[in-house]
Amino acid sequence: MKKLLKKLAFMSSAVTVSPLVALCKLHQKLDPGFDFYHYGYIVGLLPGEIGKQLRRAFYQLTLERCGHSLSME
């Protein structure tokens, strides 16, 4: 049951951050001097447990490798 809830939390977080992920990937393709820092800063502003879930989804969708137990506080 706990695994299912975590999966649902990730899926809803992924849907929520998907516009930012799409913008980030487009920026990466169009700009050779792409700076990932700004996008990480935007999701870093989100507070609390919800922010942690959204950051985890954002980083898992944008980074080449990212663990499922990532915790950015």
N, C-alpha and C positions, 0 to 999 in steps of 0.2 A: 504493500500500500504506500509506504514512504517513497519507494522508487517511482511509482506512478505519479505521485504528487510532485516530485522533483522534475519529472519529465514534463508534466503539464505546466509547471512554473517556467521551465526553460522555453517551451513552445510559445507561451503567451509573451514572455520577455522578448523572444526572437521576433515575433510579429510587431511588437511595440518599437523595437530599435531598427527594424528593417529599412525604413526610409533613410536613416542616418548611415546605415551600412551601405546602401545603394549609392548614396552621395559620396561616401568615402571611397568606394571602389571606382566610381566614375572619375573622381578627382585624381586617384592614383594612376589611372590609364591616361588621362589628358595632360598631367603635369609631371615632367621628368624630375622636378625638384620637390616632389610630393613630401609633405611633412605630416606624419601620422599623429604627431603630438597634439594638434588642435582638436582632433576628434576624440582622442583619449581624455582630453581636458573637459570636453563637453559632457561626456558620460560620467566623468569623475565628480561633477557638480551635484549629481543626484544622491540624496541622503538616504540613510537607513537600509533596512533589509531589501526594500524594493529596488533601491539604487544598486545594491550589491548584485541582485539578480539581473538587472538590466546591463550592468557592466560585464558580468560573466557572459551573457548572451552576445553582447557587442564584440568582446574580444574573441570569443570562440568562432564568430562568423567572419572576423576580419584578419585574424592572425593565422599564419601557416600552421602553427602548432600551439595548442592551448589545452591544458588539463581540464577535466570536468569538475574538479574540486577547487578551481581558481577562486581566491577570495581577495578582493581588492577593497581595502578599507581606508 
